[in-house]
Amino acid sequence: GQNIDQPTEMTATEGAIVQINCTYQTSGFNGLFWYQQHAGEAPTFLSYNVLDGLEEKGRFSSFLSRSKGYSYLLLKELQMKDSASYLCASRDSNYQLIWGAGTKLIIKP
Amino acid sequence: ETGVTQTPRHLVMGMTNKKSLKCEQHLGHNAMYWYKQSAKKPLELMFVYNFKEQTENNSVPSRFSPECPNSSHLFLHLHTLQPEDSALYLCASSPEGDTGELFFGEGSRLTVL
């Protein structure tokens, strides 16, 4: 079966760094996506990885290892506004997105 | 503002009611989606429309009926729902049907009594 695993909840301190991990098992692979969803708001696209390695976009970076079925989202210089849920999704051979249940990130002062 | 607008934002209905959720996108996209989001569960894809044609129907009960009159509008008609259908219903759009970069609306929070 197809499956995405990510931690349910994480807590970090303002100004620090946090890494949110995601492991995936899908039928084929056509990319790994990260979305951010603030409470009561729409999910918004953060990043896309299809090749191994690190993609950096400002304070946020996303890493992919296809051989390990593993990705992480790295958030640096955490700000209170980064408190949100982070959704990992893998696109399978049929170009369907398979979603994780999301990681709720709590930032403390 | 994501360019995708959903109404109503909140809806409470009885099990015998009939209601509709509306989604409108102002992005010029050709694909539109309905997702169900329940607490602590992955997003569930319900329906996909690509160029107004339904291309996916992921075994959704017939009490949910989609309608896509044009590439900018999408409806989800609801009738004789069950309490377990209470959830956040998200609409999304994308330039094409096979992209992973989706543009979501803020959702319609549905409560079935």
Interface residues (C-beta under 8 A of the other chain):
Chain A: I4 T8 N30 G31 F33 G40 E41 A42 P43 T44 F45 Y48 L87 A89 R91 Y95 Q96 L97 I98 W99 G100 A101 G102
Chain B: T2 V4 K40 K41 P42 L43 L45 E56 L90 G97 D98 G100 E101 L102 F103 F104 G105 E106 G107
